[in-house]
Amino acid sequence: MKDAPAPHADRSRLLRVLAYYVVLAGALFLLIRAVPETRQILGTETLETLAASNPFGDASAPVGEPVGRTSGETLLFGAVSMLGALLIMIPVTWIYVVTRRHRGYEEAVVHSLLILPVAVTGIVMIVQHSLALAFSLAGIVAAVRFRTTLEDTKDAVYIFLAIGVGVACGVQALGLAFLLSIIFNGVVLVLWATRFGNPNAAASDAGGHLERHLDGERGEKKSKRSNTLLLVSANDVAGAQAGVEPVLEEAAAHWRLAEVVEVRGGGWTLEYLARIEPGTEGLLVERARAAAPAITGVELRSLKGLKGRA
């Protein structure tokens, strides 16, 4: 069985993201005070210089190294830029996990959000001062085919963000990358909290993350697969479990608690997967409603047709 999430777990995670941004901004400020030269990597001076320059001129510029910088400065700026790309993307991964935990998310995507911007930062720093290297990189990328397919289009947006942060850090515009991360997370949180554009939010939630639980039953025999979703609304999780689970023990061939979801505005929804005999649905609902005072509502849904049920 699955324990109920902490009542204010989401709020604590979001406060952690806010605190992280404050600490990161303070660390960048202290870095500038300690090493004034690093001020160049926080603004957009390098980006503006690249935009105003003629890529077919100034052939005297060293390959991969800005004019006027020593090798030590280039290595320092490169290290700070790549580390900055990693640190800026950490809160993005937290928001990704929080907003996708019920629907499911790929661990590989989380790792890519941290690794990809670091790699992009290094590559951009190498090729930004050499047109020949830029064309060489384009040819190499075209020759290498990636077969990875993302199931959710929002995952692709996160990948685009990682690339954007990497490019910004690669041209020493960490301030722009920092701002991009904050605004992106803010937009994602607003859409997630308001469920903007989702007229059937409750039904979507019930179907979305339950598909993951049903996928695990594909290898089971037909008699072992769940055929019913029991939604129990309650104001106390422990009290509802104590009342409804004995009813399921008697009425269902097998059952399990798939998810406990905190309802915005107060209360909980306990989502049970069960296999019950046809014709007993009404009796099950009636007994579940009267099982405990903590239960405020009971709904029964058929799982027929849901993805994951063979």
Phi and psi in degrees as GROMACS dihedral restraints (atoms count N, CA, C in turn):
[ dihedral_restraints ]
;  ai    aj    ak    al  type     phi  dphi    fc
    3     4     5     6     1  -110.9    20    10
    4     5     6     7     1   128.9    20    10
    6     7     8     9     1   -72.1    20    10
    7     8     9    10     1   153.3    20    10
    9    10    11    12     1   -71.4    20    10
   10    11    12    13     1   144.1    20    10
   12    13    14    15     1   -67.8    20    10
   13    14    15    16     1   157.0    20    10
   15    16    17    18     1   -61.2    20    10
   16    17    18    19     1   142.3    20    10
   18    19    20    21     1   -55.6    20    10
   19    20    21    22     1   -36.2    20    10
   21    22    23    24     1  -117.5    20    10
   22    23    24    25     1    32.8    20    10
   24    25    26    27     1   -62.7    20    10
   25    26    27    28     1   -45.4    20    10
   27    28    29    30     1   -61.8    20    10
   28    29    30    31     1   -42.5    20    10
   30    31    32    33     1   -63.1    20    10
   31    32    33    34     1   -40.1    20    10
   33    34    35    36     1   -66.7    20    10
   34    35    36    37     1   -37.5    20    10
   36    37    38    39     1   -65.7    20    10
   37    38    39    40     1   -40.7    20    10
   39    40    41    42     1   -68.4    20    10
   40    41    42    43     1   -36.6    20    10
   42    43    44    45     1   -65.3    20    10
   43    44    45    46     1   -33.6    20    10
   45    46    47    48     1   -65.8    20    10
   46    47    48    49     1   -39.3    20    10
   48    49    50    51     1   -62.5    20    10
   49    50    51    52     1   -44.9    20    10
   51    52    53    54     1   -61.4    20    10
   52    53    54    55     1   -45.0    20    10
   54    55    56    57     1   -62.7    20    10
   55    56    57    58     1   -37.5    20    10
   57    58    59    60     1   -62.4    20    10
   58    59    60    61     1   -44.8    20    10
   60    61    62    63     1   -61.8    20    10
   61    62    63    64     1   -40.0    20    10
   63    64    65    66     1   -64.0    20    10
   64    65    66    67     1   -45.1    20    10
   66    67    68    69     1   -64.4    20    10
   67    68    69    70     1   -42.0    20    10
   69    70    71    72     1   -63.4    20    10
   70    71    72    73     1   -42.7    20    10
   72    73    74    75     1   -62.2    20    10
   73    74    75    76     1   -40.4    20    10
   75    76    77    78     1   -64.5    20    10
   76    77    78    79     1   -39.0    20    10
   78    79    80    81     1   -65.0    20    10
   79    80    81    82     1   -40.0    20    10
   81    82    83    84     1   -65.2    20    10
   82    83    84    85     1   -38.6    20    10
   84    85    86    87     1   -62.6    20    10
   85    86    87    88     1   -44.4    20    10
   87    88    89    90     1   -65.7    20    10
   88    89    90    91     1   -35.6    20    10
   90    91    92    93     1   -63.1    20    10
   91    92    93    94     1   -41.4    20    10
   93    94    95    96     1   -64.8    20    10
   94    95    96    97     1   -40.0    20    10
   96    97    98    99     1   -65.2    20    10
   97    98    99   100     1   -38.7    20    10
   99   100   101   102     1   -78.1    20    10
  100   101   102   103     1   -39.7    20    10
  102   103   104   105     1  -128.5    20    10
  103   104   105   106     1    88.0    20    10
  105   106   107   108     1   -56.8    20    10
  106   107   108   109     1   -25.6    20    10
  108   109   110   111     1   -63.9    20    10
  109   110   111   112     1   -25.7    20    10
  111   112   113   114     1   -72.1    20    10
  112   113   114   115     1    -5.9    20    10
  114   115   116   117     1   -57.9    20    10
  115   116   117   118     1   -28.9    20    10
  117   118   119   120     1   -64.2    20    10
  118   119   120   121     1   -29.2    20    10
  120   121   122   123     1   -87.3    20    10
  121   122   123   124     1    -4.2    20    10
  123   124   125   126     1   -96.9    20    10
  124   125   126   127     1   -24.0    20    10
  126   127   128   129     1   -90.9    20    10
  127   128   129   130     1  -157.6    20    10
  129   130   131   132     1  -120.5    20    10
  130   131   132   133     1    20.5    20    10
  132   133   134   135     1   -60.0    20    10
  133   134   135   136     1   -46.0    20    10
  135   136   137   138     1   -64.5    20    10
  136   137   138   139     1   -41.3    20    10
  138   139   140   141     1   -62.3    20    10
  139   140   141   142     1   -42.8    20    10
  141   142   143   144     1   -66.5    20    10
  142   143   144   145     1   -37.2    20    10
  144   145   146   147     1   -64.6    20    10
  145   146   147   148     1   -43.0    20    10
  147   148   149   150     1   -64.8    20    10
  148   149   150   151     1   -38.5    20    10
  150   151   152   153     1   -67.9    20    10
  151   152   153   154     1   -32.2    20    10
  153   154   155   156     1   -89.5    20    10
  154   155   156   157     1   -11.4    20    10
  156   157   158   159     1   -84.0    20    10
  157   158   159   160     1   159.5    20    10
  159   160   161   162     1   -98.3    20    10
  160   161   162   163     1   111.4    20    10
  162   163   164   165     1   -64.4    20    10
  163   164   165   166     1   -18.9    20    10
  165   166   167   168     1   -95.3    20    10
  166   167   168   169     1    -0.8    20    10
  168   169   170   171     1  -109.4    20    10
  169   170   171   172     1  -171.7    20    10
  171   172   173   174     1    50.7    20    10
  172   173   174   175     1    57.0    20    10
  174   175   176   177     1   -69.8    20    10
  175   176   177   178     1   -10.2    20    10
  177   178   179   180     1   -80.0    20    10
  178   179   180   181     1    -8.8    20    10
  180   181   182   183     1   -66.6    20    10
  181   182   183   184     1   129.8    20    10
  183   184   185   186     1   -60.7    20    10
  184   185   186   187     1   145.1    20    10
  186   187   188   189     1   -67.4    20    10
  187   188   189   190     1   122.1    20    10
  189   190   191   192     1    75.5    20    10
  190   191   192   193     1     8.4    20    10
  192   193   194   195     1  -137.5    20    10
  193   194   195   196     1   124.2    20    10
  195   196   197   198     1   -63.9    20    10
  196   197   198   199     1   147.1    20    10
  198   199   200   201     1   -67.5    20    10
  199   200   201   202     1   135.7    20    10
  201   202   203   204     1    94.1    20    10
  202   203   204   205     1    -1.2    20    10
  204   205   206   207     1  -111.6    20    10
  205   206   207   208     1   141.2    20    10
  207   208   209   210     1   -78.9    20    10
  208   209   210   211     1   167.2    20    10
  210   211   212   213     1   -62.9    20    10
  211   212   213   214     1   -37.3    20    10
  213   214   215   216     1   -63.7    20    10
  214   215   216   217     1   -41.7    20    10
  216   217   218   219     1   -65.6    20    10
  217   218   219   220     1   -39.7    20    10
  219   220   221   222     1   -62.2    20    10
  220   221   222   223     1   -43.3    20    10
  222   223   224   225     1   -66.1    20    10
  223   224   225   226     1   -39.9    20    10
  225   226   227   228     1   -63.8    20    10
  226   227   228   229     1   -48.3    20    10
  228   229   230   231     1   -63.7    20    10
  229   230   231   232     1   -36.8    20    10
  231   232   233   234     1   -64.8    20    10
  232   233   234   235     1   -43.9    20    10
  234   235   236   237     1   -64.0    20    10
  235   236   237   238     1   -44.1    20    10
  237   238   239   240     1   -65.5    20    10
  238   239   240   241     1   -39.2    20    10
  240   241   242   243     1   -65.8    20    10
  241   242   243   244     1   -44.3    20    10
  243   244   245   246     1   -69.2    20    10
  244   245   246   247     1   -41.3    20    10
  246   247   248   249     1   -65.6    20    10
  247   248   249   250     1   -37.8    20    10
  249   250   251   252     1   -62.6    20    10
  250   251   252   253     1   -39.9    20    10
  252   253   254   255     1   -60.8    20    10
  253   254   255   256     1   -41.1    20    10
  255   256   257   258     1   -65.2    20    10
  256   257   258   259     1   -46.9    20    10
  258   259   260   261     1   -66.3    20    10
  259   260   261   262     1   -35.4    20    10
  261   262   263   264     1   -68.7    20    10
  262   263   264   265     1   -29.9    20    10
  264   265   266   267     1   -86.2    20    10
  265   266   267   268     1   -14.9    20    10
  267   268   269   270     1   -58.0    20    10
  268   269   270   271     1   -49.5    20    10
  270   271   272   273     1   -65.2    20    10
  271   272   273   274     1   -25.5    20    10
  273   274   275   276     1   -64.6    20    10
  274   275   276   277     1   -41.2    20    10
  276   277   278   279     1   -65.7    20    10
  277   278   279   280     1   -35.7    20    10
  279   280   281   282     1   -62.6    20    10
  280   281   282   283     1   -45.5    20    10
  282   283   284   285     1   -64.1    20    10
  283   284   285   286     1   -39.0    20    10
  285   286   287   288     1   -60.1    20    10
  286   287   288   289     1   -45.4    20    10
  288   289   290   291     1   -67.4    20    10
  289   290   291   292     1   -42.6    20    10
  291   292   293   294     1   -63.9    20    10
  292   293   294   295     1   -45.3    20    10
  294   295   296   297     1   -79.9    20    10
  295   296   297   298     1   -13.9    20    10
  297   298   299   300     1  -115.0    20    10
  298   299   300   301     1     5.0    20    10
  300   301   302   303     1   -66.5    20    10
  301   302   303   304     1   -31.3    20    10
  303   304   305   306     1   -78.7    20    10
  304   305   306   307     1   -35.9    20    10
  306   307   308   309     1   -83.5    20    10
  307   308   309   310     1   -18.1    20    10
  309   310   311   312     1    97.5    20    10
  310   311   312   313     1   145.3    20    10
  312   313   314   315     1  -145.2    20    10
  313   314   315   316     1   160.8    20    10
  315   316   317   318     1   -93.3    20    10
  316   317   318   319     1   130.3    20    10
  318   319   320   321     1   -61.8    20    10
  319   320   321   322     1   -34.6    20    10
  321   322   323   324     1   -62.6    20    10
  322   323   324   325     1   -35.0    20    10
  324   325   326   327     1   -66.7    20    10
  325   326   327   328     1   -42.0    20    10
  327   328   329   330     1   -59.8    20    10
  328   329   330   331     1   -46.0    20    10
  330   331   332   333     1   -65.3    20    10
  331   332   333   334     1   -39.6    20    10
  333   334   335   336     1   -63.4    20    10
  334   335   336   337     1   -36.0    20    10
  336   337   338   339     1   -64.1    20    10
  337   338   339   340     1   -23.2    20    10
  339   340   341   342     1   -92.6    20    10
  340   341   342   343     1   -38.1    20    10
  342   343   344   345     1   -82.7    20    10
  343   344   345   346     1   -41.1    20    10
  345   346   347   348     1   -58.4    20    10
  346   347   348   349     1   -47.9    20    10
  348   349   350   351     1   -63.2    20    10
  349   350   351   352     1   -31.4    20    10
  351   352   353   354     1   -65.1    20    10
  352   353   354   355     1   -45.7    20    10
  354   355   356   357     1   -64.3    20    10
  355   356   357   358     1   -43.1    20    10
  357   358   359   360     1   -63.6    20    10
  358   359   360   361     1   -39.8    20    10
  360   361   362   363     1   -58.4    20    10
  361   362   363   364     1   -49.0    20    10
  363   364   365   366     1   -61.9    20    10
  364   365   366   367     1   -42.1    20    10
  366   367   368   369     1   -65.3    20    10
  367   368   369   370     1   -43.8    20    10
  369   370   371   372     1   -62.5    20    10
  370   371   372   373     1   -39.7    20    10
  372   373   374   375     1   -64.7    20    10
  373   374   375   376     1   -31.1    20    10
  375   376   377   378     1   -73.3    20    10
  376   377   378   379     1   -42.9    20    10
  378   379   380   381     1   -97.1    20    10
  379   380   381   382     1    -9.9    20    10
  381   382   383   384     1   -66.8    20    10
  382   383   384   385     1   -21.1    20    10
  384   385   386   387     1  -110.6    20    10
  385   386   387   388     1    16.3    20    10
  387   388   389   390     1  -142.3    20    10
  388   389   390   391     1   111.4    20    10
  390   391   392   393     1   -64.4    20    10
  391   392   393   394     1   -36.5    20    10
  393   394   395   396     1   -64.0    20    10
  394   395   396   397     1   -43.1    20    10
  396   397   398   399     1   -66.1    20    10
  397   398   399   400     1   -35.8    20    10
  399   400   401   402     1   -62.7    20    10
  400   401   402   403     1   -45.5    20    10
  402   403   404   405     1   -66.4    20    10
  403   404   405   406     1   -35.8    20    10
  405   406   407   408     1   -64.1    20    10
  406   407   408   409     1   -42.1    20    10
  408   409   410   411     1   -63.4    20    10
  409   410   411   412     1   -41.3    20    10
  411   412   413   414     1   -60.0    20    10
  412   413   414   415     1   -40.4    20    10
  414   415   416   417     1   -66.5    20    10
  415   416   417   418     1   -38.7    20    10
  417   418   419   420     1   -66.2    20    10
  418   419   420   421     1   -45.2    20    10
  420   421   422   423     1   -62.4    20    10
  421   422   423   424     1   -39.3    20    10
  423   424   425   426     1   -65.7    20    10
  424   425   426   427     1   -29.7    20    10
  426   427   428   429     1   -79.5    20    10
  427   428   429   430     1   -23.6    20    10
  429   430   431   432     1   -97.5    20    10
  430   431   432   433     1   121.6    20    10
  432   433   434   435     1  -103.2    20    10
  433   434   435   436     1   127.2    20    10
  435   436   437   438     1  -101.2    20    10
  436   437   438   439     1   128.6    20    10
  438   439   440   441     1  -101.4    20    10
  439   440   441   442     1     7.0    20    10
  441   442   443   444     1   -71.4    20    10
  442   443   444   445     1   132.2    20    10
  444   445   446   447     1  -118.6    20    10
  445   446   447   448     1   128.4    20    10
  447   448   449   450     1   -89.3    20    10
  448   449   450   451     1   131.4    20    10
  450   451   452   453     1   -73.0    20    10
  451   452   453   454     1   -30.8    20    10
  453   454   455   456     1  -115.8    20    10
  454   455   456   457     1   132.6    20    10
  456   457   458   459     1   -63.9    20    10
  457   458   459   460     1   -27.4    20    10
  459   460   461   462     1   -66.2    20    10
  460   461   462   463     1   -30.0    20    10
  462   463   464   465     1   -62.5    20    10
  463   464   465   466     1   -38.4    20    10
  465   466   467   468     1   -64.4    20    10
  466   467   468   469     1   -35.9    20    10
  468   469   470   471     1   -64.0    20    10
  469   470   471   472     1   -40.5    20    10
  471   472   473   474     1   -61.8    20    10
  472   473   474   475     1   -39.7    20    10
  474   475   476   477     1   -64.6    20    10
  475   476   477   478     1   -41.5    20    10
  477   478   479   480     1   -60.4    20    10
  478   479   480   481     1   -39.6    20    10
  480   481   482   483     1   -61.9    20    10
  481   482   483   484     1   -44.5    20    10
  483   484   485   486     1   -58.9    20    10
  484   485   486   487     1   -40.5    20    10
  486   487   488   489     1   -66.2    20    10
  487   488   489   490     1   -42.8    20    10
  489   490   491   492     1   -61.9    20    10
  490   491   492   493     1   -42.6    20    10
  492   493   494   495     1   -63.9    20    10
  493   494   495   496     1   -41.0    20    10
  495   496   497   498     1   -62.6    20    10
  496   497   498   499     1   -42.3    20    10
  498   499   500   501     1   -64.5    20    10
  499   500   501   502     1   -44.3    20    10
  501   502   503   504     1   -62.0    20    10
  502   503   504   505     1   -43.5    20    10
  504   505   506   507     1   -69.2    20    10
  505   506   507   508     1   -32.1    20    10
  507   508   509   510     1   -65.6    20    10
  508   509   510   511     1   -29.6    20    10
  510   511   512   513     1   -98.7    20    10
  511   512   513   514     1    20.8    20    10
  513   514   515   516     1    56.7    20    10
  514   515   516   517     1    48.7    20    10
  516   517   518   519     1  -123.1    20    10
  517   518   519   520     1    59.9    20    10
  519   520   521   522     1   -64.1    20    10
  520   521   522   523     1   -31.2    20    10
  522   523   524   525     1   -61.9    20    10
  523   524   525   526     1   -40.3    20    10
  525   526   527   528     1   -67.1    20    10
  526   527   528   529     1   -40.5    20    10
  528   529   530   531     1   -64.9    20    10
  529   530   531   532     1   -40.2    20    10
  531   532   533   534     1   -61.7    20    10
  532   533   534   535     1   -44.9    20    10
  534   535   536   537     1   -65.4    20    10
  535   536   537   538     1   -40.0    20    10
  537   538   539   540     1   -60.7    20    10
  538   539   540   541     1   -42.6    20    10
  540   541   542   543     1   -63.1    20    10
  541   542   543   544     1   -44.1    20    10
  543   544   545   546     1   -64.7    20    10
  544   545   546   547     1   -48.5    20    10
  546   547   548   549     1   -65.3    20    10
  547   548   549   550     1   -41.2    20    10
  549   550   551   552     1   -59.9    20    10
  550   551   552   553     1   -49.2    20    10
  552   553   554   555     1   -62.3    20    10
  553   554   555   556     1   -38.3    20    10
  555   556   557   558     1   -62.3    20    10
  556   557   558   559     1   -44.3    20    10
  558   559   560   561     1   -64.1    20    10
  559   560   561   562     1   -43.5    20    10
  561   562   563   564     1   -61.1    20    10
  562   563   564   565     1   -43.0    20    10
  564   565   566   567     1   -65.7    20    10
  565   566   567   568     1   -39.8    20    10
  567   568   569   570     1   -64.6    20    10
  568   569   570   571     1   -45.6    20    10
  570   571   572   573     1   -63.8    20    10
  571   572   573   574     1   -38.1    20    10
  573   574   575   576     1   -69.8    20    10
  574   575   576   577     1   -43.6    20    10
  576   577   578   579     1   -69.3    20    10
  577   578   579   580     1   -37.3    20    10
  579   580   581   582     1   -91.5    20    10
  580   581   582   583     1   -10.1    20    10
  582   583   584   585     1    52.1    20    10
  583   584   585   586     1    45.2    20    10
  585   586   587   588     1   -60.1    20    10
  586   587   588   589     1   131.2    20    10
  588   589   590   591     1    82.2    20    10
  589   590   591   592     1     6.3    20    10
  591   592   593   594     1  -118.6    20    10
  592   593   594   595     1    92.9    20    10
  594   595   596   597     1   -70.2    20    10
  595   596   597   598     1   -18.1    20    10
  597   598   599   600     1  -120.0    20    10
  598   599   600   601     1    55.8    20    10
  600   601   602   603     1   -60.0    20    10
  601   602   603   604     1   -44.5    20    10
  603   604   605   606     1   -64.1    20    10
  604   605   606   607     1   -44.9    20    10
  606   607   608   609     1   -66.0    20    10
  607   608   609   610     1   -36.4    20    10
  609   610   611   612     1   -63.7    20    10
  610   611   612   613     1   -43.2    20    10
  612   613   614   615     1   -62.4    20    10
  613   614   615   616     1   -44.8    20    10
  615   616   617   618     1   -62.2    20    10
  616   617   618   619     1   -39.6    20    10
  618   619   620   621     1   -79.1    20    10
  619   620   621   622     1   -36.7    20    10
  621   622   623   624     1   -63.0    20    10
  622   623   624   625     1   -59.3    20    10
  624   625   626   627     1   -80.7    20    10
  625   626   627   628     1   -19.8    20    10
  627   628   629   630     1   -70.7    20    10
  628   629   630   631     1   -23.9    20    10
  630   631   632   633     1   -59.1    20    10
  631   632   633   634     1   -35.1    20    10
  633   634   635   636     1   -65.5    20    10
  634   635   636   637     1   -40.5    20    10
  636   637   638   639     1   -69.1    20    10
  637   638   639   640     1   -37.4    20    10
  639   640   641   642     1   -71.0    20    10
  640   641   642   643     1   -28.9    20    10
  642   643   644   645     1   -59.3    20    10
  643   644   645   646     1   -31.9    20    10
  645   646   647   648     1   -70.3    20    10
  646   647   648   649     1   -11.7    20    10
  648   649   650   651     1   -96.5    20    10
  649   650   651   652     1     0.8    20    10
  651   652   653   654     1   -61.3    20    10
  652   653   654   655     1   -35.9    20    10
  654   655   656   657     1   -82.2    20    10
  655   656   657   658     1    -5.0    20    10
  657   658   659   660     1   -79.4    20    10
  658   659   660   661     1   159.9    20    10
  660   661   662   663     1   -66.8    20    10
  661   662   663   664     1   157.3    20    10
  663   664   665   666     1   -57.8    20    10
  664   665   666   667     1   -36.0    20    10
  666   667   668   669     1   -69.8    20    10
  667   668   669   670     1   -13.6    20    10
  669   670   671   672     1  -101.1    20    10
  670   671   672   673     1    -3.8    20    10
  672   673   674   675     1   -86.4    20    10
  673   674   675   676     1   145.7    20    10
  675   676   677   678     1   -73.4    20    10
  676   677   678   679     1   144.2    20    10
  678   679   680   681     1  -125.1    20    10
  679   680   681   682     1     1.7    20    10
  681   682   683   684     1  -141.0    20    10
  682   683   684   685     1   140.8    20    10
  684   685   686   687     1  -111.3    20    10
  685   686   687   688     1   120.5    20    10
  687   688   689   690     1  -106.5    20    10
  688   689   690   691     1   116.7    20    10
  690   691   692   693     1  -102.7    20    10
  691   692   693   694     1   117.6    20    10
  693   694   695   696     1  -113.6    20    10
  694   695   696   697     1   114.5    20    10
  696   697   698   699     1   -87.5    20    10
  697   698   699   700     1   135.8    20    10
  699   700   701   702     1  -152.6    20    10
  700   701   702   703     1   157.7    20    10
  702   703   704   705     1  -102.3    20    10
  703   704   705   706     1    -0.7    20    10
  705   706   707   708     1  -148.2    20    10
  706   707   708   709     1   119.8    20    10
  708   709   710   711     1   -67.4    20    10
  709   710   711   712     1   -49.1    20    10
  711   712   713   714     1   -62.5    20    10
  712   713   714   715     1   -41.5    20    10
  714   715   716   717     1   -64.9    20    10
  715   716   717   718     1   -39.3    20    10
  717   718   719   720     1   -67.0    20    10
  718   719   720   721     1   -41.7    20    10
  720   721   722   723     1   -62.1    20    10
  721   722   723   724     1   -43.9    20    10
  723   724   725   726     1   -62.1    20    10
  724   725   726   727     1   -28.4    20    10
  726   727   728   729     1   -87.9    20    10
  727   728   729   730     1   -44.5    20    10
  729   730   731   732     1   -85.2    20    10
  730   731   732   733     1   -29.7    20    10
  732   733   734   735     1   -68.6    20    10
  733   734   735   736     1   -36.5    20    10
  735   736   737   738     1   -61.9    20    10
  736   737   738   739     1   -33.5    20    10
  738   739   740   741     1   -64.5    20    10
  739   740   741   742     1   -42.5    20    10
  741   742   743   744     1   -66.3    20    10
  742   743   744   745     1   -35.4    20    10
  744   745   746   747     1   -58.2    20    10
  745   746   747   748     1   -36.9    20    10
  747   748   749   750     1   -85.1    20    10
  748   749   750   751     1   -36.2    20    10
  750   751   752   753     1   -94.1    20    10
  751   752   753   754     1   -22.3    20    10
  753   754   755   756     1  -110.0    20    10
  754   755   756   757     1   145.5    20    10
  756   757   758   759     1   -65.7    20    10
  757   758   759   760     1   -39.4    20    10
  759   760   761   762     1  -158.0    20    10
  760   761   762   763     1   157.9    20    10
  762   763   764   765     1  -157.8    20    10
  763   764   765   766     1   162.0    20    10
  765   766   767   768     1  -158.6    20    10
  766   767   768   769     1   150.0    20    10
  768   769   770   771     1   -81.7    20    10
  769   770   771   772     1   113.2    20    10
  771   772   773   774     1   -87.8    20    10
  772   773   774   775     1   -38.0    20    10
  774   775   776   777     1  -158.3    20    10
  775   776   777   778     1   144.7    20    10
  777   778   779   780     1  -121.3    20    10
  778   779   780   781     1   115.6    20    10
  780   781   782   783     1  -114.5    20    10
  781   782   783   784     1   128.2    20    10
  783   784   785   786     1   -77.8    20    10
  784   785   786   787     1   129.5    20    10
  786   787   788   789     1   -89.7    20    10
  787   788   789   790     1   130.9    20    10
  789   790   791   792     1   -63.8    20    10
  790   791   792   793     1   128.6    20    10
  792   793   794   795     1   101.9    20    10
  793   794   795   796     1    -8.4    20    10
  795   796   797   798     1   118.7    20    10
  796   797   798   799     1   143.9    20    10
  798   799   800   801     1    99.3    20    10
  799   800   801   802     1   177.8    20    10
  801   802   803   804     1  -138.2    20    10
  802   803   804   805     1   156.6    20    10
  804   805   806   807     1  -124.1    20    10
  805   806   807   808     1   119.9    20    10
  807   808   809   810     1   -96.9    20    10
  808   809   810   811     1   125.5    20    10
  810   811   812   813     1  -111.1    20    10
  811   812   813   814     1   112.4    20    10
  813   814   815   816     1  -107.0    20    10
  814   815   816   817     1   136.3    20    10
  816   817   818   819     1   -99.7    20    10
  817   818   819   820     1   130.8    20    10
  819   820   821   822     1  -147.4    20    10
  820   821   822   823     1   161.8    20    10
  822   823   824   825     1  -119.5    20    10
  823   824   825   826     1   115.0    20    10
  825   826   827   828     1  -124.6    20    10
  826   827   828   829     1   158.7    20    10
  828   829   830   831     1   -77.6    20    10
  829   830   831   832     1   140.4    20    10
  831   832   833   834     1   -58.1    20    10
  832   833   834   835     1   140.1    20    10
  834   835   836   837     1    96.0    20    10
  835   836   837   838     1    -9.9    20    10
  837   838   839   840     1  -103.6    20    10
  838   839   840   841     1     6.2    20    10
  840   841   842   843     1   -62.1    20    10
  841   842   843   844     1   -46.3    20    10
  843   844   845   846     1   -61.3    20    10
  844   845   846   847     1   -42.7    20    10
  846   847   848   849     1   -64.3    20    10
  847   848   849   850     1   -39.3    20    10
  849   850   851   852     1   -62.8    20    10
  850   851   852   853     1   -45.5    20    10
  852   853   854   855     1   -62.5    20    10
  853   854   855   856     1   -43.9    20    10
  855   856   857   858     1   -62.7    20    10
  856   857   858   859     1   -44.0    20    10
  858   859   860   861     1   -69.3    20    10
  859   860   861   862     1   -36.0    20    10
  861   862   863   864     1   -68.1    20    10
  862   863   864   865     1   -38.4    20    10
  864   865   866   867     1   -63.1    20    10
  865   866   867   868     1   -35.4    20    10
  867   868   869   870     1   -93.2    20    10
  868   869   870   871     1     7.4    20    10
  870   871   872   873     1   -73.9    20    10
  871   872   873   874     1   -31.5    20    10
  873   874   875   876     1  -158.4    20    10
  874   875   876   877     1   146.9    20    10
  876   877   878   879     1   -63.5    20    10
  877   878   879   880     1   -25.2    20    10
  879   880   881   882     1   -69.7    20    10
  880   881   882   883     1   -19.0    20    10
  882   883   884   885     1   -81.6    20    10
  883   884   885   886     1   122.8    20    10
  885   886   887   888     1  -105.8    20    10
  886   887   888   889     1    -9.9    20    10
  888   889   890   891     1  -174.7    20    10
  889   890   891   892     1   150.7    20    10
  891   892   893   894     1  -136.5    20    10
  892   893   894   895     1   134.5    20    10
  894   895   896   897     1  -134.3    20    10
  895   896   897   898     1   138.9    20    10
  897   898   899   900     1  -116.6    20    10
  898   899   900   901     1   130.9    20    10
  900   901   902   903     1  -129.9    20    10
  901   902   903   904     1   144.4    20    10
  903   904   905   906     1   -80.8    20    10
  904   905   906   907     1   140.9    20    10
  906   907   908   909     1   -90.5    20    10
  907   908   909   910     1     2.7    20    10
  909   910   911   912     1   -62.6    20    10
  910   911   912   913     1   125.8    20    10
  912   913   914   915     1    97.9    20    10
  913   914   915   916     1   -15.5    20    10
  915   916   917   918     1   -70.6    20    10
  916   917   918   919     1   144.3    20    10
  918   919   920   921     1   -61.7    20    10
  919   920   921   922     1   139.6    20    10
  921   922   923   924     1   103.1    20    10
  922   923   924   925     1   -15.4    20    10
  924   925   926   927     1   -97.8    20    10
  925   926   927   928     1   116.1    20    10
